[in-house]
């Protein structure tokens, strides 16, 4: 797991990206030389034996520390990790409520990235280690052994009847907003409703379908990034057709493509779990979308 993958041999952005082993050595050396840091935990894709290896993988690290305040008060200690391109501290942004932990998201000029969270030992009992966790260092033997790292916390879960019904209702409800936005020629509004709200419900339904086809034992990925591994060729083609540029006609096509794919997927999920698919909502809303689209064509003929 800690070996350097072939994708890390070169970096097209700089050509001199530090390798995985060098980064681990730096992370662990920093911890060993600082008495405030008592343990180091690796999370995320680098702890996932099934994740593809590439140069964009973050080092998701947790430092268990005696206290957090002294690190935060003097952030110069971060300089040892390398030349930073940009730093983000989400726990100090946008009015974030105070928390015991503190995270540094560090993107380095050489292409490496470390997402480093400081977590107080005093709160160890409340530390929620997920299934993608590997203990890299424990100076005091204070961390209970983790089971072998796996994706089990990231497997989809079967929907309840209410979750399924809510997903269908939200999808068809918001589709009318897309049509309204396209009719009004408010492209930013229409695309937000299509690409953010409706797509979220489509992704939810596709994830349930992938779950039922894999006995809920596979990770469908974040924001659908593993969908291509599980959808058949026709489904994948249909999904790609739901994406459009800023042209109104193309967004109408994307809307109807999304409706077709959602309908097909939702019916399959309903059949699997003996749920009731809302055929009436689908038929009435689809007819409405078609009428709105046709009204634009009729008006265009009189221009």
C-alpha positions, 0 to 999 in steps of 0.5 A: 500500500505504501509503495510508489505506484507507476503513475507517480514516476513523473509529473507533467506539471513540474517534472520533479514531483516528490515520490510517495515514499519521500512524502511518507518519510517527511510526514512521519519524521515531522511526527517523530521529532515533535513531542506534541504529536503522538500518533499518525493515521492515514485515511482516504484513497491512499489507504484504499487497496482498490483505489487507482493510483495516480499523482493527484491522490492526496495524503489524508493524514491525522496527527493525534496531538497533545493539544491543538492551539500551539500549532494553530497559533504559529503555523510556520511549522507547516513550512517543512512540508514544502513550498505551498501553492495554496493553503486552505484552513476550512475550520477557520473559514466562512464562520465555521463553528469552533471545533476541537480539531483543525485541518490544513489543506496544503497544495504544494508547488511540486504537485503533492497535496496533504490534507492534515488534520490535528486531533486532540488525544483528549478526545480520542474516545470520540474519534470516528475512524472510518474503514479506510484508516491505517495506523502509521505511527503510535508512540504510546500505544494509545490507538486501538488496532484498526481492522484491515483497511477496506471500502466497507463504509463507502458501500451504498445502502439499500433505500427505504421506501420513503427515500425512494419516493422522496428521490422520485418526487424531487427529481420530477418536481425540479424538472419543471424548474428547468423547463421554466428557466429554459423557456425564460432563457435564464440559462444559469438558473436552468443549468443549476436546477439541471446539473445540481438538483436533478443530477443529485437525484439521478446519481442517487438512483444510479447508486442504488441500481449499482448497489443492487447489481453488486449486492451493495458490496462495491464503492460507486465513488464520489460524485459518480467517478466510478459509475463507468465501471458499473454502468453498461455501455448504453447507460453510460452513453445515456448519462453522458447525454445528460451533460450540455453546454450553455446552448438552450436547445442542447439543454432541452436535449439534456433534460429529456435524456436525464428524464429517460435515464432516471425513469429507466433506472428508477423503474428497475430499482422499484422492481427490485425492492417492490416499491411503487414508481410514480407513473402518474407524476412521470406522465403528467410532468413529462407532458408538461415539459413537452408542452413548454418545449413545443411552445418555444418552437411555435413562438419561434415559427412566428418570429 
